[in-house]
């Protein structure tokens, strides 16, 4: 009897199911940038334009993660996120800000998602640059202007998408998806500033529309890597805006390094910015890391950038372009990752015309413009600011009140020093009031009558 060996069993390796991610955004370029990066990391990506479509895809594809843009054309963002997390608790939800709820589950691939998000934001161009120059009536955020036209009625659009998951439009302004009622936007997104509900940042005190516009712009650009130029008169709160940009960014846990370009002598400014080696110049007894390198991973704030000498502007331009710096007295280059925020009380665009500021550097820094208004432009906020500063001055002592005559005296002032001058005038008044609980008009001293 001849023994015939059984044929060898061949087993093919079991390939794991590719990780699936949803990218929900009405901005096609945003979706494409996320998809390109995640595909390179071996993700399977499904792109959707709105919240209802994202819900349908989530039920059909069982994704591991979803990246949601900061705005959806059909559903209210907060309501959508709350309902989505409740219905899909195992899906890792990342917003365009890179944020998630404190107690929300974090998927094992969160870092890859955040990396793709950062790459997409780093690729943004200077489309926001023109927005500050438009009037309130015709201002259209460039990103929204690039969106495809919506159907004649938004309810029709959401209803068609909801049918994919057995949903229906139940009430005007809401859509029923898998038994959940989620509010929808009743009309196409408004053009101009009204498209984004104005929310005042805690750093920026004031309810005037011009102050709310500053807060709106900060919220829009903070999550991105785009350089920001802040223009405004002295004392109008430019550094507060820079700090808010850093606080709301993905770099908030990294250093925020500020340097006043007008406060450091020209001969020392280069070494202060770029650092120096030992013996690089007289008095350099040891090497030192510059402010730019100290901000690695975080934000560099260049205050009064308009005062920077032209010779140093060219060296800064080189760093802005390639992200590499060379310490004074060193031949080696150092790679540094910082986000640059610059501020000035001058009109840099005009200075480029006269040659006082390099035009190529200006266009590198002014990718996104924010203008801080003078106090004279929002006088209605005077009483709010007064209460704010008196409360702050009263942290270590009883808070003083201000009598109407003193407030009227403040309102009649021109405020050339803006909010900073108001703060100093009130501090002086509190000191002059001594133990009195009320600040009277006698204590309001603008420092103009001193001989």
KEDO-806862 format. One record per residue: residue in three letters; x, y negated, z of N, C-alpha, C in turn. Coordinates in steps of 0.001 Angstrom, whole numbers, plus 500000, padded with zeros to 6 digits. Last residue first. Layout:
REM KEDO-806862
ALAXYZXYZXYZ...
This chain:
REM KEDO-806862
UNK503035379447536498504025378479536036505435379014536300UNK500318381336535416501508381340536262502560380410535675UNK498075381705533953498220380405534609499446380334535502UNK497796384241532979498065383182532006498358381845532652UNK496951386498534301498362386205534264498745385100533300UNK494307386934534660494877387423533411496357387120533272UNK492560387949537406493678387103537016494321387704535768UNK490028388195539421490299388484538002491343387495537512UNK489397387355541935490517388294541815490852388643540360UNK487197385770541570488435385134542025489639386051541835UNK485085387443540987485717386745539855487025386075540262UNK485648390318543122484941389115542686485689388475541522UNK485159393553544029486074392700543268485260391520542738UNK484360394725547264483886394229545966484966393364545331UNK485318395350549736484781396461548929484381396044547519UNK488457394102550886487090393814550458486567394941549565UNK491080394428551471490140395352552115488696395108551709UNK492256393207548434492620393688549762491629394699550297UNK492050391956546027490829392055546838491116392578548241UNK494537392273544866494192390951545393492952391008546290UNK494308394959544043495325394578545034494977393246545677UNK492261394716542193492064395580543358493071395241544443UNK493502393069540291492326392588541018492071393417542272UNK495510394714539295495884393478539981494722392978540835UNK493881396627538097494787397028539181495220395814539998UNK492656395034536154491853395614537229492728396080538389UNK494863394437534545494105393344535162493275393880536330UNK495591396993533684496505396237534544495800395084535244UNK493360397725532114493768398552533246494650397766534216UNK493448395710530164492310395805531074492675396622532312UNK495824396407528847495743395137529572494589395166530564UNK495015398835527730496108398828528698496096397526529510UNK493084398041525921492665398809527090493765398818528155UNK494503394884524793493551395987524670493313396731525984UNK495960392607524755496664393826525148495782395047525199UNK494062390699524114495130390977523132495925392238523460UNK491344390024525176492037391292525324493064391564524226UNK489712387759525488489989388271524135490666389636524125UNK487006387498527899488434387526527557488638388160526178UNK484422387778528657484755386565527900486214386555527433UNK484361390034530227483753390108528898484114388912528031UNK485475389111532618486210390085531811485681390127530379UNK483399387496533433484706386896533172485570387831532323UNK481445389401533872481242388393532825482554387719532455UNK482549390710536046482387391441534790482170390477533628UNK482374388699537938483703389186537541483619389936536217UNK479620388464538165480393387311537687481787387734537230UNK478855391008539198478486390619537826479295389439537301UNK481590392640540977480391391801540950480111391339539522UNK482481395984541347482791394716540708481514393902540601UNK483662398088544024482683397695543034483094396356542439UNK486220400477544779485651399126544836484633398931543729UNK486495403429546596486313402832545267485640401478545413UNK488887403766549214487493403630548791487377402909547448UNK491861405456548017491193404458548862489739404381548419UNK492893407065546145493552407090547453492946406075548420UNK491240406584543986491502407967544389492104408051545790UNK490617404162542827490083404458544152490311405880544607UNK491523404059540280492281403305541278491814403607542693UNK489472405508539111490816406076539160491686405362540183UNK487342403760539391487265405090540017488654405714540127UNK488291401656537864488072401443539300487981402783540038UNK488311402874535329489577402479535950489421402226537453UNK485532403358534922486522404438534834487802404074535575UNK484396400830535087484020401858536068485052402991536095UNK485641399724532806485854399139534138485533400168535219UNK484600401291530762486035401333531041486342400781532430UNK481949400485530890482287401907531096483759402046531446UNK482160397785530269481682398166531608482005399631531911UNK483143397974527571483904397305528629483460397771530017UNK481853398906525373482441399904526264483158399291527453UNK481165396767523843480110397391524624480622398449525592UNK483360396078522315483174395390523601482079396009524456UNK485074397274520219483993397984520919483772397357522300UNK486922395528519251486057396179518272484943396988518934UNK488495394729521334487556393745520796486590394356519786UNK490206396853521631489099396732522585488057395748522080UNK490924398378518435491199397394519486489984397291520401UNK490842401913517689490348400539517578490824399652518723UNK493088404003516049492517403679517354492087402217517335UNK492864406119513355493044404720513752492346404493515091UNK494544408727511853493584408384512904493878406951513323UNK495184410629508941495252409342509635494166409230510695UNK497187413174507779495880412874508364496017411617509209UNK499636412775506608498731413750506003497309413522506510UNK501737410953507142500337410498507115499450411475506364UNK504249412070506829503699411924508175502202411640508167UNK504696412063504105504883413308504844504212413245506217UNK504340409439503439503374410403502913503525411773503562UNK506577408339504799505202407957505158504201409003504685UNK508722409398503423508492409814504804507064409487505239UNK508417408064501003508348409526501018508131410059502431UNK508705405380501747507410405837501263507311407360501326UNK510277404096504586510395404990503434509031405529503023UNK509809400681505317509620402070505738509628402935504489UNK510367398361504082510719398439505497510547399852506048UNK509527397975501496510773398700501692511201398810503136UNK507084396918501028508188395962501199509532396653501401UNK505513399180500914505550398290499754506714397312499832UNK505716400276503422506341400998502321506440400125501075UNK504191398506504865505634398463505034506362399247503945UNK501615399281504182502110397982503707503622397900503822UNK501573401724505527501372401703504074501848400387503480UNK501826401024508219502973401597507520502803401598506010UNK501105398560510103500431399169508967501520399724508061UNK501996399176513589502136398510512299501298399226511241UNK501992400677515765501054399555515793501110398768514485UNK502065404263515475502633402944515223501555401881515365UNK503019407697515748502125406586516073502837405273515812UNK502920411176514819503582409876514879502553408792515164UNK503464414488515416502443413440515512503183412117515688UNK504457417557514158504819416160514346503562415297514372UNK505143420654515568504142419851514867504423418389515185UNK508017422717515043507267421716515798506178421128514909UNK510507424850515043509088424861514674508339423873515567UNK513763424788513710512865424386514796511437424334514260UNK516955425969513114515560426019512677514650425736513856UNK519936424213512738519058424907513686517633424838513158UNK523164424371511202521777423911511224520960424789512166UNK526513423334511968525481424365511879524090423726511908UNK528242421329512512528083421689511111526985422724510898UNK527937418559514757527890420000514510527681420240513027UNK527665415884515301528954416488515563529014417974515309UNK524308416106516093525399415174515833526714415846516231UNK522667418982514718523073418167515846524227417256515451UNK520336419211512282521774419350512510522157418414513642UNK517384421111511544518086419927512012519551420266512238UNK514627422119509537515974422365510035516616421060510461UNK512246421772508166512188422289509526513546422629510111UNK512065420608505651512552421984505731512523422581507134UNK510771418076505941510626418863504724510987420335504923UNK511524417065508397510099417255508134509902418178506938UNK514315416841508020513769417799508982512304418097508705UNK514414414826506089515002416134505809514450417197506758UNK513281412723507507512591413260506329513105414647505999UNK515288412195509346514021412747509827513238413364508677UNK517128411110507590517468412348508282516213413006508846UNK515773408816506780516148409806505778516498411140506428UNK515542407399509175514331407905508522514659408982507498UNK518046406493509703517582407645510467516307408234509866UNK518154404331507970519155405394507855518709406657508582UNK516060402682508896515943403358507608516925404512507466UNK515085403066512359515963402524511314515864403349510029UNK511752402854513581512912403716513320513760403141512191UNK509435401523513988510653400846514423511907401679514141UNK507351403183513294507668402067512389508930401329512760UNK506917404826515407507739405345514319508135404240513344UNK505835404647518046506420403487517354507399403941516266UNK506490408024518993505787406755519215506560405620518568UNK506239411070518081507147409972517738506380408668517846UNK505921414041519621505206412770519448506221411659519259UNK505811417363518829506719416234518964505944414961518661UNK504648420343520291504318419118519567505353418043519864UNK506037423614520119505001422705520586504811421510519674UNK508157425025519134506927425762519408505768424877519812UNK510391422740520506510232423924519672509008424737520098UNK511111420427521763509683420613521483509408421869520676UNK513827420369521805513146420634523071511659420901522879UNK514398419580519222514644420977519586513941421340520893UNK513711416864519504513039417712518510513182419175518894UNK515442415890521457514005415948521748513270416859520760UNK518464417966521629517663416792521303516185416987521581UNK520737419158524033519650419481523112518809418236522878UNK524175418390524239522814418145524708521816418507523626UNK527527418855525512526488418928524494525102418766525090UNK529437416387527329528888417725527164527795417692526105UNK530350413863527046531209414776527795530693416203527742UNK530210411447525157529532412740525051530397413807525720UNK531760409195525215530814409373526316530067410681526260UNK531969408845521783532490408397523066531423408504524147UNK530810411867520223531052410415520239531537410057521631UNK531097414570520486530626414051519205530825412553519093UNK531815415877522809532833415094522124532396414515520800UNK529484418451522369530476417830523263531552417124522437UNK526818417558520106527787418477520688528732417715521606UNK523379416547520338524781416345519962525645417392520636UNK520012415779519115520971416397520010522403416161519530UNK518094414451517644518652415677517087519616416402518021UNK517248412270519302516317413076518532516886414443518179UNK519556411282520473518407411584521331517416412496520606UNK521167410805518284521564411846519227520405412242520130UNK519627408683517170519880409913516410520248411062517344UNK519679406695519161518421407335518797518639408644518050UNK521938405288519692521700406495520483520487407293520028UNK521941403084518044523151403902518075522927405227518805UNK519487401836518595519682402520517319520871403468517350UNK518170402405521893519053401699520959519333402530519713UNK514755403031522454516108403586522507516978402847521501UNK512221402104522030512788401895523367514232402371523479UNK511155402783519628511523401379519808512248401138521117UNK510468405434519762511551405072518842511990403624519003UNK509834407309522411509505405985521898510674405498521059UNK508756410624522435509894409723522397509453408412521769UNK507497413584523961507268412248523415508561411447523461UNK506482416843523708507657415998523914507423414667523210UNK504960419432525044504586418179524382505693417188524707UNK505648422967524770505955421595525218505308420516524363UNK502724425211524813504117424890524515504373423416524846UNK500082425473525064500890426052526130502382425812525927UNK499055424362522731498830423657523995499674424205525142UNK499029425135520141500344424930520760500237424353522162UNK496575425093519055497065426405519460498414426317520150UNK495090422046520441495752422844519411496144424212519963UNK494168420370522361493168421124521621493781422035520559UNK496492419134523275495691419944524204494713420835523462UNK497366417661521053498166418785521543497318419710522426UNK495315415776520879495611416641519736496402417875520176UNK495621414525523345494398415287523078494600416232521898UNK498079413267522964497968414306524002496717415155523796UNK497335411439520961498350412465520691498269413601521706UNK495528409870522385495060410631521229496039411757520912UNK497264408753524222496164409595524709495609410461523576UNK498830407205522537499441408372523172498374409295523753UNK496979405208521795497515406127520778498136407376521414UNK495548403173523157495417404576523548495950405579522549UNK495992400505522715494677401029522333494534402529522576UNK498417399217523108497524399355524245496176399942523927UNK498725397738519918499366398093521188498333398155522311UNK496472399032517374497185397971518094497758398468519413UNK497201401926515310496333401123516152497126400080516896UNK497468405135513916497701403702513781496714402945514653UNK498933408186513807497971407399514578498355405931514453UNK499247410860511686499728409509511944498623408724512640UNK500037414279511815499033413241512052499741411919512300UNK500589417270509897501086416106510633500019415022510720UNK498703420265510254498961419056509482499536417955510360UNK497940422534511469499345422200511578499686420880510893UNK494832422413513378495642422598512181497086422198512428UNK493239421758515515493643423156515354494597423396514191UNK492931418855515188493741419433516265494138420886516011UNK491182417881513288492555418154512867493377418860513931UNK488644417648514558488783418247513235490212418707512958UNK489084416322516958488592417695516988488785418381515638UNK489898413824515969490826414631516769490382416083516771UNK487581412949514732488763413230513914489767414085514684UNK485931412612516971485561413537515903486778413926515075UNK487257410609518390487108411948518974486782412979517905UNK486893408526516546488245408969516893488192410380517487UNK484129408310516622484771408725515375486199409185515620UNK483722407342519140483260408687518860483872409214517564UNK484722404772518713485435405666519617485006407123519413UNK482823403758516951484217403806516511485054404700517424UNK480416403885518449480645404777517298482097404849516850UNK481014403817522003480835403110520742481115404066519572UNK481561404918524398480457405508523659480212404817522323UNK484509405784526263483751404863525427482700405588524620UNK487669407166526656486496406618527337485801405629526417UNK489278409910525955488896408688525255487584408165525818UNK489618412277527324490704411289527365490282409928526816UNK487352413791526763487499413212528111488600412170528194UNK485769412922523667486823413631524385487013413001525755UNK482383413007522791483509412220523289484506413118523998UNK481098414143519841481311414502521230482540413756521714UNK478834413972517232479884413266517960479939413693519416UNK478419416615515001477862415948516173478958415267516971UNK479056416050511708479658416643512894479116415925514114UNK477755414615509838477793416057509651478363416769510859UNK478059411934510239476933412561510919476917414067510744UNK480217411105508611480451411426510017479299412135510699UNK479356412684505418479844411618506273479943412053507709UNK476383414370504650477682413896504217478087412751505111UNK474852417170506283474918415750505975476303415386505509UNK474085420289504858474908419498505760474987418050505325UNK470583420753504147471987420854503768472814419961504674UNK468426421565506927468738420911505664470197421128505363UNK468173422900509267466959422628508517467225421982507173UNK470058425666510223470079424240509910468910423952508981UNK468503427959512503469231427611511290469225426105511114UNK468649429998515454468299428748514779469137428549513528UNK467727433361515561468875432457515562468484431184514831UNK466418436012517167466037434759516543467178433767516694UNK466730439462516567467278438284517220466833437040516455UNK465873441603515084465154441304516313465658440090517058UNK467608441438512916467654442601513813466990442293515155UNK467005438143512790467946439138512281468042440243513311UNK465059435508511910465045436718512719465947437746512065UNK465788432080512079465778433286511273465836434473512218UNK464505428690512106465057429878512754464981431047511796UNK463224426545510921464429426254511672464991427450512395UNK460037427783511278460840426743510658462056426434511531UNK460317431308512040459818429974512350460600428952511557UNK461305433582510546460120433630511398459517432260511623UNK462537435253507910462477433908508459461185433788509239UNK463797438507508672462852437610508039462969436252508663UNK465626441555508020465235440406508814464212439567508067UNK466901443685506876465546443882507368465056442735508206UNK469247442910505894469281443672507145467892443835507732UNK468598441537503623469583442603503501469609443479504746UNK467003439457504390466347440661503889467303441830503745UNK468786437439504952468229438186506081467555439468505614UNK469210436370502432470287437102503094469744437966504221UNK466747435185501915467270436193500991468358437023501645UNK466613433390504072465626434453503953466134435563503044UNK468681431629503522468781432487504695467810433647504610UNK467648430456501132468953431109501149469062432090502319UNK465207429383501944465233430407500910466540431177500944UNK466104427488503782465310428611504275465289429740503258UNK467254425582502203468141426454502967467386427657503513UNK466282424973498929465902424976500336466782425971501070UNK467952425066496680467065423928496887466578423841498313UNK471277426166497677469973426293497019469074425127497391UNK474263424053497547473371424984498227472067425102497443UNK477222423929495594475904423378495905475034424445496537UNK480356424717497209479370424849496140478023424322496583UNK482583422244498611481709423399498763480752423497497583UNK484129419999498599484529421056497690483607422264497740UNK483195418400500605482881417998499247483212419097498256UNK484280419509502879482859419739502640482507419409501190UNK486896418589502553486652420021502570485194420322502298UNK486640415828502701487073416443501458486765417924501424UNK483803414241504002484979415048504296485339415887503078UNK482853411254502796482561412666502610483803413446502953UNK481452408116503325482540409018503705482094410455503557UNK479677406136502728479989407080501662481103408030502019UNK479221404711505108478093405088504275478436406173503274UNK481635404146506297480710405008507026479617405520506101UNK484180404319503692483263403627504585482345404626505264UNK487481405725503656486125405618503167485247404925504180UNK489920406125504798489797404917504003488375404723503504UNK489929408562506112489845407359506922489621406099506113UNK490092410432503818488869410242504594488847408973505413UNK492494410912502583491664409841502049490479409523502932UNK493584413051503943494257411755504017493365410623503559UNK492640415567503720491993414712504728492514413292504664UNK494223416868501924492928416407501442492237415490502430UNK496869417812501953496575416510502545495218415981502116UNK496390421355502595497008420213501948496550418924502596UNK497142424279504480496240423179504149496999422019503537UNK498764426240505370498710426052503923497817424900503516UNK498384426435508049499639425844507609499622425541506127UNK495990427829508058495975426417508439497253425726508025UNK496820430362507301495825429670506483495802428186506783UNK498581430987509354499079430889507986498100430128507104UNK496818431095511525497853430055511476498383429880510056UNK495323433350510763494664432055510925495668430923510849UNK497248435347510815496588435024509546495914433666509603UNK497786435231513583498847434961512610498239434577511261UNK495378436027514651495836434671514904496945434276513940UNK495385438693513723494324437768513320494756436325513511UNK497602439718515018497586439692513560496519438728513048UNK496794439476517681497927438689517212497984438631515692UNK494667441336517893494397439902517987495549439072517417UNK494415444044517834495107443413516707494916441899516711UNK492906444957519914494339445276519933495122444598518827UNK490624442302520938490986443500520218492487443744520234UNK489223441285523882490277440961522926490717442260522268UNK485935440409524965486984441414524732487971440947523673UNK485406437453526949485139438223525748486261439221525508UNK485815435762529041485570437153529373485280438023528150UNK486301433312527678487233433798528688487064435286528942UNK485858433346524103485367433153525458486294433827526461UNK488450432034521978487442433026522316486970432752523730UNK490124430343519255489629430426520621488662431600520773UNK491055429487516862491844430500517540491372430759518955UNK489458427831515495490313427185516490491215428194517192UNK487907429533514048488960428827513314489879428071514245UNK487492432350516305487032431179515578488201430516514888UNK487119435792516480488091434696516519487523433541515711UNK486072438681518016485610437447517387486654436351517588UNK486081442049517603486929440961518091486577439691517319UNK483371444039518432484026443304517356484817442135517953UNK481918445122520429483224445715520165483984445023519039UNK479430443886520543480395443617521619481795444161521346UNK477284442787518757478474443520518323479587443325519350UNK475313441393520098474919442529519270476097443383518834UNK476725439401521477475826440280522199475458441523521413UNK478106438138519450478879438853520480477977439797521276UNK475901437058518095476760438037517431477557438838518452UNK474818435223519887474020436381519487474898437461518859UNK477015433426520107476454434065521298475670435321520919UNK477445432650517450478503433340518180477937434079519387UNK474969431378516850475416432548516096476455433338516879UNK474951429238518638473917430264518738474352431531518022UNK477188427810517694477162428329519062476128429436519231UNK476420427224514926477612427980515290477505428609516678UNK473411427744513270474083426960514296475226427792514884UNK473653428732509811473283428978511201474039428043512130UNK474523427861507260473139428281507448472714428404508909UNK477197427121507022476202426328506291474763426674506632UNK479339426667509814478590427592508977477470426840508283UNK482554425874510983481256425372510514480621426424509632UNK484998426945511506484453426031512509483082425487512131UNK484816430458510564485243429079510382484543428185511398UNK485660433440512116484573432531511769485128431113511665UNK486628436665511662487165435311511786486105434359511262UNK486162439719513273485583438699512403486261437377512704UNK486979443237513482487162441826513828486417440946512844UNK486295445763512719487019445617513987487070444163514429UNK482968446357511348484341445830511329484972445827512719UNK480755447901510065481317448144511406482756447651511498UNK479380447490507673480783447894507600481403448230508944UNK476722446765508207477011447742507164478422448309507264UNK476742444911510239475953446117510437476310447193509422UNK478382442994509056478803443606510312478027444895510574UNK476886442166506866478122442921506632478587443616507905UNK474835440777508208474529441923507363475760442793507149UNK476281438730509449475532439686510270475238440956509469UNK477218437360507235478187437998508135477502439050508997UNK474837436358506254475550437350505461476590438084506314UNK474288434549508302473357435644508040474026436746507226UNK476506432750508136476291433573509309475366434748509059UNK478270432768504915477449432220505981477228433209507101UNK479949434028503113479854432571503075479093431985504251UNK482480436531503479481076436121503490481028434599503611UNK484678439125502562484435437683502653482936437413502596UNK486431441655504078485183441323503393484877439856503636UNK489418443457503933488757442189504260487493442037503425UNK491418445701505483490393445600504454489503444422504821UNK494882445212506158493486445107506562492620445200505302UNK497639445176505783496891446420505596495505446379506237UNK498805442754505721498960443492506972498108444763506981UNK497968441791503322499369442148503443499679442898504720UNK495387441192504069495599442303503148497058442752503174UNK495828438930505642495388440167506287495577441375505371UNK496626437059503637497516437419504741497118438746505374UNK494390437000501911495723437293501383496665437756502501UNK492306436223503634492298437535502996493682437930502502UNK493034433581504284492947434597505334493044435994504726UNK492863432462501728494142432434502437494156433471503561UNK490167432872501073491206433492500264492542433532500983UNK488812431318502958488637432774502943489768433456502192UNK489705428762502169489991429249503524489878430771503565UNK488598428631499614490063428625499752490483429116501140UNK485839428603500182486429429739499486487950429781499655UNK484032427825502876485192427322502139485917428503501494UNK482225428948504478481711428417503222482828427888502339UNK483102431965506098483385430556505845482745430165504531UNK484172434716507680482941433959507438483268432484507293UNK485556437672507134485951436266507145484731435461506736UNK485956440745508819485080439824508103485665438422508208UNK488016443621508505487767442298509085486810441526508193UNK489004446895509242488140446012508466487922444711509220UNK491636449187508822490964448202509678490191447219508806UNK491092452274507118491724450955507215490926450025508116UNK491167455359508789490329454367508108490964452989508233UNK494128457314508314493177456591509157492376455584508342UNK494434460286506601494689458853506557493666458122507418UNK495914463253507241494680462493507455495015461003507509UNK497736464998504766497708464137505955496413463348506042UNK496543468179503762496908466799503402496810465929504640UNK497766471360503938496933470335504586497431468970504179UNK497644474545502670498194473184502500497232472203503121UNK498499477770503507497495476718503620498169475354503500UNK499730480183501295499984479187502346498913478111502326UNK497986483214500729498503481917500232498641480918501373UNK499153486190502300498079485207502072498668483890501594UNK501045488689500677500929487591501651499806486622501289UNK500248491935500307500199490659499565500039489528500567UNK501744494980500466501261493839501267501351492552500447UNK500684497974499018501522496774498899500890495614499659UNK500861501193500000500000500000500000500889498768500000
